[in-house]
Amino acid sequence: MSNAIGWILLAFALYLLLMIVIGALYAKGNTSSEEYFLGGRNLGGFVAALSAQASDMSGWLLMGLPGSIYALGTGQIWIAVGLFIGTVCNWLFISGRLRRYTIRANNSLTLPTYFENRFHDNKKILLLISSITIVIFFLVYTASALAAGGKLFNSIFGIDYKIALAIGALVILIYTFLGGFMAVCVTDFVQGTLMLIGLLAVPIIALGMLDGGAGITAALESTNVPGGVDGYLNAFSNGSRPYTVVEILSQLAWGLGYFGMPHILVRFMAVRDEKELKKSKGVALAWVALSLFFACLIGVVGRAFLAPAVLADGLEENVFIEMIIVMFTEKMNAPVIGGIFLCGILAAIMSTADSQLLVSASSMAEDIFRGVIKKDMDDKTVMKVSRITVFVIAILAFLIALDPNSSIMGLVSNAWAGLGAAFGPAVLMSLFWKRSNLQGTVAGIAAGALTVIVWDYLPLIKGATIGSVTGVYSLLIGFFVSLLVIVVVSLLTPAPDEEILKEFDDVAAKRV
């Protein structure tokens, strides 16, 4: 086993070195803030597709989702269904229109500057509130990715969780710090490819070793799955009891978050042209359909493959890691291949953390410092501030993730809800409702973010949060609260002026 660990360690070292080299290569091309934050709007279709989806799915796809299915059964697939529907809608309805509008709205480089330019916010209120919201929730989101990295290193190499956490954070920090947006996108392309190969290969090989459905059923029975095998494999069972309508709606509501994810939306803004964007759609939708299906399959097959052993007490999220180790080091004696597939999990973690760091940096440097504090700041200073921000955000996220009992699923859930509720309705209304205005958008972003904070973080009911008592996902509530507030406040305040309406019509008619 020690020899196998040596080969796995070598694979990890070479992979991490490759990511740093990519960052160093792209560092030379960052001569302006547009290059650093959007790659000069020169992103190719295939890179855009895999980068958007890899930055979206994170370690949650290979650890959080399979872990929840491993523990409770196929009833957890409703999150994956909601995410697939959200992805389809995002690429079909949002991507092209957002790209055109960000160009028409004074060549906006970030989501907050898009809002500012879209609504002609001369007082910078919308810019400031958007940027602060991004930084707050991305802290939690980045912490989830770092926690996943720490658990990965700890599980494989037995390294102390905090040391493992520091190693992963350091590598992500180096190549994001050096290379900016293009380095992040190219590494995400590599990582997205690696993730997909691992997702497809491991459960298929495991199914072969289990001798198909009969082997899975027998193995599941030996682990005393909740609700018995029939209940465990029933999509309408939540563990040992039936699902409620509210629970299914709460899981499907994850799909609403896509409309408000800055690290995904920025890929749409950066694509070279509409032709490349069309190419991206097919690639992205195929990738996400395969990835979500096989991630769910890993949860079920992994439970059977690892039987009679049962992962418990927070270790359920390590199911994919344990499958790879057992399969390639104990059963097949192929530790190098196992190391490559384990790098796929590391890839999933890094592909999200790097994007979140960069978006946080752009919000702080481009939106807050140049947009509000020092408007005459040159590109060189903006890039310097952004790199300092990358470092600071990484340190703060590291501190949040220090608890080894942190749930990846829980951290991602809270951050996803906050960003989706704050920005999803604002993006939709800004693109498709001509009457939406500055006041309504400011109120909607604030209402969405505050609803999630109140729902998930404040112990208002006998020492418990509203979310834990009701079982309703905060994004489902926050999204529609935000949407309602935008509509009501926009209708109660003055309509947008003629120039704003002209810009809206130009985008709708594709005169950009």
Helices and strands as residue ranges (DSSP letters): H 2-27, H 33-38, G 39-41, H 45-59, I 60-64, H 65-72, G 74-76, H 77-89, I 90-94, H 95-104, H 111-118, H 125-157, H 161-210, H 212-222, H 228-232, E 237-238, E 241-242, H 245-252, G 253-260, H 262-270, H 274-305, G 315-318, H 319-325, I 326-331, H 335-362, I 363-373, H 379-400, H 408-432, H 438-457, H 466-470, H 474-492, H 498-508
